[in-house]
Amino acid sequence: MALDAAAEKAAELGFEPTVLTDKLTGEARKVAVDLVREACSARHRAREIGCPVCLLAGGETTVTITGDGRGGRNQEMALAATLELGDEQGVCALFAGTDGTDGPTDAAGGFALPNGLARAMECAVDPRTCLLDNDSYTFLEKIGCLLVTGPTRTNVMDIAVLLVHP
């Protein structure tokens, strides 16, 4: 229902929505890379149909903790997606928990934007080091891409929203 509602809203906003899956699982950083690659591939379709595309996925990924940083699975996805996006223009993403929380933090998730790596350089924060330390919270907070909503009291799933412009 959450993905259907998101798809309906995306269509109202002029996007061509596609629900990729409601059973998203796997290692968060790998899933994020796969979703960004899917979004970059969807740019051709967006050009063909002449309007932006909204890719949606929901489920729950996992994080193998190897560091001692702060963050959650959605924040880790946003960090990994930022790295994968590089300076690719026309694609941005949101990764968030519908309950408003992600891991042991006050954030619901984070954004991956085309200028994320440039922001990281400006803020003197190394995304690769943060990813290795599972410190996505610090990275996203420093570059202004942390999503903090507060508790929503609705726990449906984690959701990924990728917007693709022609």
Backbone torsions as a table, in degrees:
resi	resn	phi	psi	omega
1	MET	NA	-38.8	-179.7
2	ALA	-64.1	-42.8	180.0
3	LEU	-68.9	-38.5	177.4
4	ASP	-63.6	-41.5	178.2
5	ALA	-65.3	-40.2	177.5
6	ALA	-64.5	-40.3	178.5
7	ALA	-64.4	-41.1	178.4
8	GLU	-62.5	-44.3	179.0
9	LYS	-65.9	-40.5	178.2
10	ALA	-59.9	-42.9	178.6
11	ALA	-62.9	-41.2	177.4
12	GLU	-60.3	-31.7	-178.5
13	LEU	-87.6	3.5	175.7
14	GLY	95.2	11.4	177.3
15	PHE	-95.7	151.0	170.2
16	GLU	-90.6	104.9	-174.6
17	PRO	-83.6	146.6	173.2
18	THR	-138.6	121.6	173.8
19	VAL	-87.9	114.5	-178.2
20	LEU	-77.7	-44.3	-179.3
21	THR	-166.8	154.8	170.5
22	ASP	-114.5	14.6	-178.5
23	LYS	-127.4	42.0	-178.0
24	LEU	-65.7	121.7	178.2
25	THR	-142.1	170.6	176.3
26	GLY	116.4	179.8	179.7
27	GLU	-67.4	124.4	-172.3
28	ALA	-51.5	-48.0	-175.4
29	ARG	-66.9	-33.1	178.2
30	LYS	-74.6	-42.7	178.8
31	VAL	-60.1	-40.8	179.1
32	ALA	-60.9	-43.6	178.8
33	VAL	-61.6	-44.8	179.4
34	ASP	-61.4	-41.5	-179.8
35	LEU	-67.0	-40.2	177.9
36	VAL	-64.4	-41.3	178.0
37	ARG	-63.0	-40.1	176.3
38	GLU	-61.9	-42.1	179.8
39	ALA	-65.6	-42.1	178.7
40	CYS	-63.6	-36.6	176.2
41	SER	-67.6	-29.9	-178.6
42	ALA	-73.7	-9.4	178.3
43	ARG	-61.0	-35.6	178.3
44	HIS	-62.3	-44.6	178.5
45	ARG	-63.3	-40.6	179.0
46	ALA	-61.4	-38.7	177.5
47	ARG	-66.9	-41.9	-179.4
48	GLU	-61.1	-44.1	-176.3
49	ILE	-89.2	-9.6	174.9
50	GLY	73.6	22.6	175.5
51	CYS	-149.4	160.4	180.0
52	PRO	-68.2	156.1	-178.2
53	VAL	-114.5	144.5	175.1
54	CYS	-121.3	114.6	176.6
55	LEU	-96.7	134.2	-176.8
56	LEU	-126.2	139.8	175.5
57	ALA	-145.9	146.3	179.0
58	GLY	-140.7	156.5	179.9
59	GLY	152.2	-143.5	179.3
60	GLU	-153.5	116.4	178.4
61	THR	-90.1	-179.1	178.5
62	THR	-129.7	162.2	175.9
63	VAL	-127.9	126.0	171.3
64	THR	-86.3	113.0	-174.7
65	ILE	-82.5	120.2	177.7
66	THR	-121.5	-12.6	-178.7
67	GLY	-117.2	-170.1	179.9
68	ASP	-126.0	30.1	177.5
69	GLY	-84.1	-172.1	179.1
70	ARG	-111.8	150.9	176.5
71	GLY	153.0	-177.1	177.6
72	GLY	-141.4	-179.6	-174.8
73	ARG	-63.5	-37.8	179.2
74	ASN	-70.3	-38.7	176.4
75	GLN	-65.3	-40.2	178.1
76	GLU	-64.4	-37.3	176.5
77	MET	-64.2	-41.4	179.5
78	ALA	-63.8	-40.5	178.0
79	LEU	-65.7	-48.2	179.4
80	ALA	-62.8	-38.0	178.4
81	ALA	-66.7	-37.2	177.0
82	THR	-60.6	-44.6	177.9
83	LEU	-62.7	-43.7	-178.6
84	GLU	-68.0	-37.6	179.3
85	LEU	-63.3	-36.6	-176.4
86	GLY	57.2	-126.2	178.0
87	ASP	-106.6	18.6	177.2
88	GLU	-56.8	123.0	-179.8
89	GLN	-92.7	153.1	174.6
90	GLY	90.1	1.8	178.7
91	VAL	-130.8	131.2	172.9
92	CYS	-141.5	160.4	-174.5
93	ALA	-145.3	153.7	172.7
94	LEU	-126.7	134.8	175.4
95	PHE	-127.4	120.7	-173.5
96	ALA	-153.2	153.5	172.2
97	GLY	-89.2	131.4	-178.7
98	THR	-66.0	-15.9	178.8
99	ASP	-85.3	-4.4	178.4
100	GLY	86.2	4.8	177.9
101	THR	-130.3	153.3	179.9
102	ASP	-147.8	110.1	-176.8
103	GLY	63.8	-164.4	-179.0
104	PRO	-84.5	53.4	-178.3
105	THR	-133.7	174.0	176.7
106	ASP	-90.6	3.4	-177.4
107	ALA	-95.9	153.2	174.6
108	ALA	-91.0	-21.3	-177.3
109	GLY	162.5	-146.8	-178.1
110	GLY	-163.5	173.6	-178.6
111	PHE	-109.2	148.8	169.1
112	ALA	-118.1	118.8	-176.1
113	LEU	-121.2	154.9	-179.2
114	PRO	-59.7	-24.2	179.9
115	ASN	-99.6	14.9	-177.0
116	GLY	-60.8	-42.2	-179.9
117	LEU	-70.8	-35.4	175.8
118	ALA	-63.9	-41.7	176.8
119	ARG	-61.7	-40.4	-179.9
120	ALA	-61.2	-41.5	178.4
121	MET	-63.8	-42.4	178.9
122	GLU	-62.0	-36.4	-177.2
123	CYS	-90.8	1.0	-180.0
124	ALA	55.5	46.8	176.1
125	VAL	-123.3	132.0	-176.6
126	ASP	-94.5	112.5	-177.2
127	PRO	-63.0	-36.0	-178.9
128	ARG	-67.4	-42.1	177.3
129	THR	-63.1	-42.9	178.9
130	CYS	-62.8	-40.3	179.2
131	LEU	-65.3	-43.4	178.6
132	LEU	-62.8	-31.5	-178.6
133	ASP	-93.5	7.3	-175.5
134	ASN	52.1	42.5	-177.2
135	ASP	-113.7	52.4	-178.3
136	SER	-67.8	-31.3	-179.7
137	TYR	-59.3	-50.4	-179.5
138	THR	-60.0	-46.1	-179.8
139	PHE	-58.4	-53.1	-176.4
140	LEU	-66.0	-36.6	178.1
141	GLU	-63.5	-44.9	-177.4
142	LYS	-65.3	-34.3	-177.9
143	ILE	-94.8	4.2	176.5
144	GLY	76.4	28.7	-177.6
145	CYS	-119.4	19.9	177.5
146	LEU	-85.9	136.1	177.5
147	LEU	-103.4	114.4	177.6
148	VAL	-119.4	114.2	-178.0
149	THR	-111.8	-22.6	-168.7
150	GLY	83.5	166.9	-178.4
151	PRO	-61.5	134.6	178.4
152	THR	-96.5	-15.7	-176.5
153	ARG	65.5	20.3	176.9
154	THR	-134.5	112.8	-179.4
155	ASN	-114.6	94.8	-179.0
156	VAL	-101.2	-52.6	-178.5
157	MET	-175.3	173.7	166.2
158	ASP	-84.1	148.1	-177.6
159	ILE	-132.1	141.2	174.8
160	ALA	-116.8	129.4	178.4
161	VAL	-124.0	117.3	178.6
162	LEU	-117.5	121.6	-179.8
163	LEU	-101.7	129.8	-174.8
164	VAL	-124.3	119.0	179.4
165	HIS	-102.5	143.9	-178.2
166	PRO	-60.1	NA	NA
